[in-house]
């Protein structure tokens, strides 16, 4: 606040200093993770022109009304405001909370468990050249080597998961269907008021929303990467009709981060956005947070909702049953993906999974490429 | 073009807040500042918040306080230009055409096709839908309610109209607003509204009112309400909001609740009257169960 009282003394220097203050504040907010663009800062400056700057709250409201764009920004803004204007030292040059880039691996791709095909006749190796993909399709993602994993990643990006379209309230001109009085009369006007031909219309189809809730807790760690890539493929397939969230100890919306075209960039951005990688699970709480903040408002309404989790819930499973029931009532179809389902002898007896089971429309595995392909089919069929 | 009794633009947020209070809407500091800046800078105001915190009522109060017309556009899926902007009245045009034909046939005169054509695309055959109404009425508060329910295509179109404060009708020409309408957009966050639209707006998240404000709101909305009952309802509503319910009650619900209590001629909020009127404030069975489980007595304890 000190800068401002000083700089009011002369007009020219005041503007320059105020701009400096605003730009510094914008930088603080960017460090805190808010996307503050230059035009928003301009808008803040314009607001300050209209307000009484000596009023201490004016600066706060001018910034909050122009720099924030969603409720998630408000706590960040409040903290940054106190830090920047409240006289606290701002630590500059703080690195962004980014995950270290993954090491690039360039290893020759060998079929099956490495070394098996060595020592064979060259002709036989050639005849095997198509089979690794087939073998790989069935393998559990958790047991893959680095090179195999890279191949699976490449194949997952080729999937195009998207829900079947639904009928929209909008109509479009068509050859058959109901008579469209509006267009018929308009057409008649061109022929001196004679309705020469009846114009028709029919309901249009719209993509149905797909919501993916991915568990990124420690127990799901081996599958998180493949599932996130599946999410990325879904977002790329239908950017406007897909929402991806991670659940763990808290709820994180990933849709925005996953919009990058390049899978690795998108996943790095997603990794930076998830604060609870490989932490514990609070499934019921996360689902509750999703339902309260997004689901009930409309994100889950009429959507195909896919929960990817092993359903390991510590403590009482009753709240999880309750939240799953709420979710199933809102969703058009509720699909649960549990990687352990692909294992032999698995039965959904674990407390959480057993509690959620009665409310599911589909219960599928998601442990291998083939299982993910099946999941894409289930989503498309729903 | 109609002109409403225009009042001067308030000089500061405090003045606007006083004008709003005159209409029975009690805005807090943030909302008053947001409304004031939207008027001064001519930017649309984008309001978000829980259902029932008074987003729509704010636009209505703003129109009343500034002496502007209020035009409301309720968004829904499938909203298109013919329903939001303008439409030609085709049946009337055809009727007009036939009438001219019949007149010409009886009098034996030849009709001039050019003037007939020009007559067909006259302003009187144009039906103004809310957006066009907002451009033609001046000054005007344009309330675009629940923008998140409309399709993305509509958002882009709205952006264009708001940016120019004018539209071009091919057959008629350009219609521009004398003074750009003050746009208030509300959203319930069922879907993320596009960044391009948000960037041009002032963004404000409307909070539940604090205790004192809620009591004042209740008193001003329901003149028959006693101070004691207003304080009791506000306290109980505040406690309900702490309870982690599926749908915490908004101000709209507490007004309904107080109204229900008045209708039952209850003089105090006790376990009996609360049980009878709980349906006015809680709209989910799970919420009813939860409140009954924690005990109505707990909710109402130490109410003065």
Contacts between the chains, C-beta under 8 A, distances in Angstrom:
chain1	res1	chain2	res2	distance
A	37	B	199	7.2
A	39	B	199	6.4
A	40	B	199	6.9
A	43	B	41	7.9
A	43	B	43	7.4
A	43	B	202	7.7
A	46	B	41	5.7
A	47	B	37	5.1
A	47	B	41	6.7
A	47	B	202	7.7
A	50	B	36	7.6
A	50	B	37	6.0
A	50	B	40	4.2
A	50	B	41	6.3
A	51	B	12	7.7
A	51	B	13	7.6
A	51	B	33	7.3
A	51	B	37	7.3
A	52	B	12	6.5
A	57	B	29	6.5
A	57	B	33	7.9
A	58	B	33	7.7
A	61	B	29	7.3
A	61	B	30	5.9
A	61	B	33	4.3
A	61	B	34	7.4
A	62	B	33	7.9
A	62	B	37	7.5
A	64	B	30	7.2
A	64	B	204	7.8
A	65	B	30	7.8
A	65	B	33	6.9
A	65	B	34	5.3
A	65	B	37	6.3
A	65	B	202	4.4
A	65	B	203	6.2
A	65	B	204	5.9
A	66	B	202	6.3
A	66	B	203	7.5
A	68	B	203	5.5
A	68	B	205	7.7
A	69	B	195	7.3
A	69	B	198	5.0
A	69	B	199	7.8
A	69	B	203	5.5
A	70	B	48	7.7
A	70	B	203	7.9
A	71	B	48	6.8
A	71	B	189	8.0
A	71	B	205	5.2
A	74	B	205	6.0
A	168	B	77	7.0
A	168	B	78	6.5
A	169	B	76	7.5
A	169	B	77	5.0
A	169	B	78	3.5
A	170	B	77	7.5
A	170	B	78	4.2
A	170	B	80	7.0
A	170	B	151	7.5
A	171	B	78	7.9
A	182	B	82	7.3
A	182	B	90	6.9
A	185	B	90	3.8
A	185	B	91	6.3
A	185	B	94	6.4
A	186	B	88	7.5
A	186	B	90	5.6
A	188	B	90	8.0
A	188	B	94	6.6
A	189	B	90	6.6
A	189	B	93	6.2
A	189	B	94	6.6
A	189	B	97	7.5
A	189	B	120	7.4
A	192	B	97	7.1
A	193	B	94	4.8
A	193	B	97	4.8
A	193	B	98	6.1
A	193	B	101	7.9
A	240	B	152	6.2
A	255	B	192	7.8
A	292	B	246	7.5
A	294	B	189	7.7
A	296	B	246	7.3
A	297	B	188	5.6
A	297	B	189	5.2
A	297	B	190	4.6
A	298	B	148	7.2
A	298	B	149	8.0
A	298	B	188	7.3
A	298	B	189	7.9
A	298	B	190	2.5
A	298	B	191	6.3
A	299	B	190	6.6
A	299	B	191	7.1
A	301	B	190	7.5
A	326	B	246	7.8
